[in-house]
């Protein structure tokens, strides 16, 4: 059984196709692992029966030599994707009891490729957070522990914290998440896994519960860059049901994955060397630069002068869009309803009881920046800043092929830290929001451990629709870093029983 | 520009969210801290910069004008807290 848990998605595919293992065995191993690691609270819903049924059907197809790219492989899905007939919560009380009558496009693509739903993973409420502590279903615990305070529970990062913890704890071979300002990349970095946000428009947003529609993108969370490439290839598609869906076909991400990066030009933006950057992050970043240099890439130091304004810009635009998107939760058509005396009271009580503190804060912020008298000063200003950030990246990409930065300023923090200081929490996103605001593809790859023994990731940002260069540089970093560190709870699975 | 108690109450009312008296101080304080971050943008001259509303750079695509089956009333109301005769039921709106 232990063998199953340490397979990569690519290895599992090969062995399933060779009928060396069965989907039933594989799926059972992961469902058992979900149970054994239940204390992490990574899953909100486990679709046990559905998964075993799907596995049997996959085995039948595999026996006939048929099956899709992901045939028989169980995937964990962030509970922000609507899944037909399976409770979907967005980790919010306001969606209490909501069972979608339709399937999101991204998950439809997975199932059409033969993948199996293992369960729905926990997240920050409505994907708003960087710690996965704002979920109505409770905080997610990281499988990692620091060497200096091993009794303290750490956050897996957020908002796709359940997906990250599941992959890191080996309770899913791979997971999917969503990234609005870093919600795939930051938890991937904290949890020692690979997380990728593709170009805005690559993955359909149809059926993903909306947070900030001009920023939201789905993406893969896996243990290897190759696995992320395989999964993203299946997730991405043009979808007429999403008006911002990209028509350009995704090139084959695996074709260039292992090619030499000789002659590629890597930009290192000096503005990301912020004053508060811990020395160890800075050191790992430099190490990454040296790895790429020794693989034959040319390194160019670049300036992106508006970087320091990206965070403020993001925290105007994202809450503005959220306040508008979340206006639909009124207790009328689905989810929670409280107080039926009169309609205004019903709206107000439903929303007051149904939303958590962080979601309410962002709705209020969004309402403020969009309200008459403040619109020009904040929302319009932020839209202009977004253009300046776009120009920064455009100018950079005239000189370089990809950009290398840290994913997060530091390693994972304790559950409960930064709770009373929203601004400190928002600073988690300082390196991930610029690419989000401009819609660029980016990946976080685990490359080392901090002094406290916790994972640190590096981020590769590419040109619009150039996922190929992003995974290629990501793969080079992965090969150079040889990140093999495991959490104690995973090490146990590698021992013989 | 800063937020006072009155503005916070007004925003809450617009957003149909209730802030209790004992939460108000914290809510206002937190909003102020975040808005101070926003005020950082005043450093940048954006007078001649165009606002960016679309990062995709392409026209929004339109669906083909085809007849599709939208007869799924039972599905639409299946999640509603209260229904009657196939309709959503809400508290009385006109007295």
Interface residues (C-beta under 8 A of the other chain):
Chain A: X97 X98 X99 X101 X200 X201 X214 X240 X241 X243 X244 X245 X246 X247 X306 X308 X309 X311 X312 X313 X315 X316 X323 X330 X331 X332 X333 X334 X335 X336 X337 X340 X341 X342 X343 X344 X345 X346 X347 X348 X349 X351 X352 X355 X360 X361 X363 X364 X365 X367 X368 X369 X371 X374 X377 X378 X380 X381 X382 X383 X384 X385 X386 X387 X388 X390 X421 X422 X423 X426 X437 X438 X439 X464
Chain B: X1 X3 X7 X8 X11 X12 X14 X15 X16 X17 X18 X27 X30 X31 X33 X34 X35 X37 X38 X40 X41 X43 X44 X46 X49 X50 X51 X52 X53 X54 X55 X56 X57 X58 X60 X61 X62 X63 X64 X72 X75 X76 X77 X78 X79 X80 X81 X82 X88 X90 X91 X92 X93
